[in-house]
């Protein structure tokens, strides 16, 4: 199993039609994510499907490493020529997500 790559921090944000995100993690509320709860729900789905998953430590490590990449994203966006107002307006959401993922503890 792999997490989907990050691909959409900016484009839908710039769409004049204001496309809203409608797919959420099980247990996620709009604007708030409880990653421990999300991981517990994921574990439950594995158990219900009788699929043993022993990679929680590797998953947590991978998510924390991804958080480090997210912390560097605004700089990378600037280097790639993303307009400064987009970086500024998306920066808080990027930083919040990076902080949430970096803080994931025991599942």
C-alpha positions in Angstrom: 0.0 0.0 0.0 1.2 3.5 -0.8 -0.2 6.9 0.0 -1.1 9.0 -3.1 1.4 11.7 -4.0 0.8 15.3 -3.2 -0.4 17.0 -6.3 -3.0 19.6 -5.5 -2.1 22.3 -3.0 -2.5 25.1 -5.5 -4.4 24.4 -8.8 -7.9 23.8 -7.3 -7.3 26.8 -5.1 -6.8 28.9 -8.2 -9.9 27.6 -10.0 -12.5 30.3 -10.4 -15.3 27.7 -9.9 -14.1 27.2 -6.3 -14.0 23.4 -6.5 -14.6 22.0 -3.0 -12.9 18.9 -1.8 -15.6 16.3 -1.1 -13.6 13.1 -0.3 -12.4 12.9 3.2 -10.6 10.4 5.4 -12.9 8.3 7.6 -13.2 10.3 10.8 -12.0 13.6 9.2 -14.0 16.7 9.7 -13.7 19.7 7.2 -10.8 21.8 8.3 -9.6 19.5 11.0 -7.8 16.2 10.9 -7.1 13.9 13.8 -4.4 11.7 12.3 -4.4 9.3 15.3 -8.2 8.7 14.7 -7.6 8.4 10.9 -4.9 5.8 11.5 -7.1 3.9 13.9 -9.9 3.8 11.3 -7.4 2.5 8.8 -6.4 -0.2 11.1 -10.0 -1.2 11.6 -10.5 -1.4 7.9 -7.6 -3.8 7.6 -8.9 -5.9 10.5 -12.4 -6.0 8.9 -10.9 -7.2 5.7 -8.8 -9.8 7.5 -5.7 -8.2 6.1 -2.8 -8.1 8.6 -0.8 -5.0 8.5 2.4 -4.9 10.4 3.9 -1.7 8.9 2.6 0.9 11.2 6.1 2.0 12.3 7.3 2.3 8.7 4.1 4.2 7.8 4.5 6.7 10.6 8.2 7.2 9.7 7.2 7.7 6.1 4.5 10.2 7.0 6.9 12.2 9.2 9.5 12.2 6.4 6.8 13.6 4.1 6.1 16.3 6.7 9.7 17.4 6.3 9.2 17.7 2.6 6.1 19.7 3.1 8.0 22.1 5.3 10.3 22.8 2.3 7.4 23.1 -0.1 7.0 27.0 0.0 10.7 27.4 -0.8 10.4 24.9 -3.7 7.3 26.6 -5.0 9.1 29.9 -5.1 12.1 28.3 -6.9 9.6 26.9 -9.5 8.1 30.3 -10.1 4.8 30.0 -8.3 3.3 33.4 -7.8 4.1 34.8 -4.4 0.5 35.5 -3.4 -0.3 31.8 -4.0 2.6 30.7 -1.8 1.6 33.2 0.9 -2.1 32.2 0.9 -1.4 28.4 0.8 1.6 28.6 3.1 -0.4 28.4 6.3 -2.4 25.3 5.2 0.9 23.7 4.0 2.6 24.4 7.3 -0.4 23.2 9.4 -0.5 19.9 7.5 3.2 19.5 7.8 3.0 20.1 11.6 0.1 17.7 12.0 2.0 14.9 10.1 5.2 15.6 12.0 3.4 15.2 15.3 2.0 11.8 14.6 2.7 9.6 17.6 1.8 6.1 18.5 -1.2 4.7 16.6 
